[in-house]
Amino acid sequence: MKKMRWIRDVQRSCFYIDEKAIMGLPMRVTVSLIIGSVALAAILSYILNPCLFPTRMVVSVTPLVHTIGEETSINITVSVIDSNGHPINDATIRIKGLGGGGINITNASGISVVSLNVSLEKGQYEGYLDIMVKAACHESFVQDDMIKIIRAS
């Protein structure tokens, strides 16, 4: 009987004497979760975006003004280079507007041809297309109303 009491007393004393351990446990778990979350976020951000300092890119479009007649299918050539003049391979180009849109990827020369169908409403003689270019380790390029479409008379 004495042994049982002694074990019970030992168990009780662990909970009463060592109050800092029990009260500090939730704080330790919370701090561990916060540090672990920060470390996981840093690892994921590096994996998903390996470039710490993305560079700018230069985008040129040909033609900037396109005239359409009865045909509504147009081809737009886009060239993408970095700030040092080197072509950017595998840049994603998206052109949209006037009821149409097209997506393509640049080749090793940094050039891509995007085909899309556009339509001007009745009584509308001009409209604009938006362009967006994304490439790894480069800042995204977005320009609204970059390409002008004119209806031929």
C-alpha positions as CSV (number, residue, x, y, z in Angstrom):
1,M,0.0,0.0,0.0
2,K,2.8,2.4,0.7
3,K,4.3,1.8,-2.8
4,M,1.0,2.8,-4.4
5,R,0.8,5.9,-2.4
6,W,4.3,6.8,-3.2
7,I,3.8,6.4,-6.9
8,R,0.6,8.5,-6.7
9,D,2.5,11.1,-4.8
10,V,5.3,11.1,-7.4
11,Q,2.8,11.5,-10.2
12,R,1.1,14.4,-8.4
13,S,4.4,16.0,-7.6
14,C,5.4,16.0,-11.2
15,F,2.3,18.0,-12.1
16,Y,2.5,20.4,-9.1
17,I,6.2,20.9,-8.7
18,D,7.2,21.3,-12.3
19,E,4.6,23.8,-13.3
20,K,6.9,25.6,-15.7
21,A,7.3,22.6,-17.9
22,I,3.5,22.0,-18.2
23,M,2.7,25.7,-18.6
24,G,5.7,26.2,-21.0
25,L,4.8,23.3,-23.2
26,P,2.1,25.1,-25.3
27,M,4.5,28.0,-25.7
28,R,7.3,25.7,-26.9
29,V,4.9,24.0,-29.4
30,T,3.8,27.4,-30.7
31,V,7.3,28.6,-31.1
32,S,8.3,25.4,-32.9
33,L,5.3,25.6,-35.2
34,I,6.1,29.3,-36.1
35,I,9.8,28.5,-36.8
36,G,8.9,25.4,-38.8
37,S,6.4,27.4,-40.8
38,V,8.9,30.1,-41.6
39,A,11.5,27.5,-42.6
40,L,8.9,25.7,-44.8
41,A,7.8,28.9,-46.5
42,A,11.4,29.8,-47.3
43,I,12.1,26.4,-48.8
44,L,8.9,26.5,-50.9
45,S,9.5,30.0,-52.1
46,Y,13.0,29.0,-53.3
47,I,11.7,25.9,-55.0
48,L,8.8,27.7,-56.7
49,N,10.8,30.8,-57.6
50,P,14.5,30.0,-57.6
51,C,15.6,33.6,-58.5
52,L,16.1,35.9,-55.6
53,F,16.3,39.0,-57.8
54,P,14.3,38.7,-61.0
55,T,15.6,40.8,-63.9
56,R,13.6,42.8,-66.5
57,M,12.9,41.8,-70.0
58,V,12.3,43.8,-73.2
59,V,9.3,42.8,-75.2
60,S,8.7,44.0,-78.8
61,V,5.6,43.4,-80.9
62,T,5.2,43.4,-84.6
63,P,2.9,44.9,-85.9
64,L,1.7,47.3,-83.2
65,V,-1.1,48.4,-85.5
66,H,-3.0,45.7,-87.4
67,T,-5.7,46.3,-90.1
68,I,-8.3,43.7,-90.5
69,G,-10.9,43.3,-93.2
70,E,-13.3,40.4,-93.5
71,E,-10.7,38.1,-92.0
72,T,-10.6,38.1,-88.3
73,S,-7.6,35.9,-87.9
74,I,-4.3,37.7,-87.2
75,N,-0.7,36.7,-86.5
76,I,1.4,38.8,-84.1
77,T,5.2,38.3,-83.8
78,V,6.6,38.9,-80.3
79,S,10.3,39.1,-79.5
80,V,11.5,38.7,-75.9
81,I,15.0,39.5,-74.7
82,D,16.6,40.2,-71.3
83,S,18.2,43.6,-70.3
84,N,21.6,42.4,-71.8
85,G,20.1,41.6,-75.2
86,H,20.1,37.8,-74.8
87,P,16.9,36.0,-76.1
88,I,14.7,34.5,-73.5
89,N,13.6,30.9,-74.2
90,D,10.3,29.4,-73.0
91,A,8.7,32.7,-72.1
92,T,4.9,32.4,-72.1
93,I,3.1,35.0,-74.2
94,R,-0.6,35.7,-73.8
95,I,-2.5,38.2,-76.0
96,K,-6.2,38.8,-75.4
97,G,-9.0,41.2,-76.2
98,L,-11.7,41.9,-78.7
99,G,-13.3,38.5,-78.1
100,G,-10.3,36.5,-78.8
101,G,-7.0,35.3,-77.3
102,G,-3.9,33.4,-78.0
103,I,-1.0,31.8,-76.1
104,N,2.4,30.7,-77.3
105,I,5.9,30.1,-76.0
106,T,9.1,31.7,-77.3
107,N,11.7,29.6,-79.1
108,A,15.5,29.6,-78.5
109,S,15.8,32.9,-80.4
110,G,13.2,34.5,-78.1
111,I,10.6,34.8,-80.8
112,S,7.1,33.6,-81.0
113,V,4.1,34.0,-83.3
114,V,0.7,34.2,-81.6
115,S,-2.4,33.6,-83.8
116,L,-5.8,34.7,-82.6
117,N,-9.2,35.6,-83.9
118,V,-10.5,39.1,-83.2
119,S,-13.8,40.8,-84.0
120,L,-14.9,44.4,-83.9
121,E,-18.5,45.0,-83.1
122,K,-20.8,46.6,-85.7
123,G,-20.0,50.3,-85.8
124,Q,-16.7,49.9,-84.0
125,Y,-13.7,50.8,-86.2
126,E,-10.9,50.2,-83.8
127,G,-10.0,48.2,-80.7
128,Y,-7.0,47.2,-78.6
129,L,-5.4,44.0,-77.5
130,D,-3.6,43.4,-74.2
131,I,-0.3,41.4,-73.8
132,M,1.2,39.6,-70.9
133,V,4.6,37.9,-70.9
134,K,6.0,35.7,-68.1
135,A,9.4,34.0,-67.9
136,A,11.3,32.3,-65.2
137,C,13.7,34.5,-63.3
138,H,12.3,37.6,-65.0
139,E,9.7,40.2,-63.9
140,S,6.4,39.8,-65.6
141,F,5.5,42.1,-68.5
142,V,1.9,43.4,-68.7
143,Q,0.7,46.1,-71.1
144,D,-2.9,46.9,-71.7
145,D,-4.0,48.3,-75.0
146,M,-0.6,47.6,-76.6
147,I,-1.8,46.4,-80.0
148,K,-4.3,48.4,-82.0
149,I,-6.7,46.8,-84.4
150,I,-8.3,48.9,-87.1
151,R,-11.1,47.9,-89.4
152,A,-10.3,48.5,-93.1
153,S,-12.8,50.7,-94.9
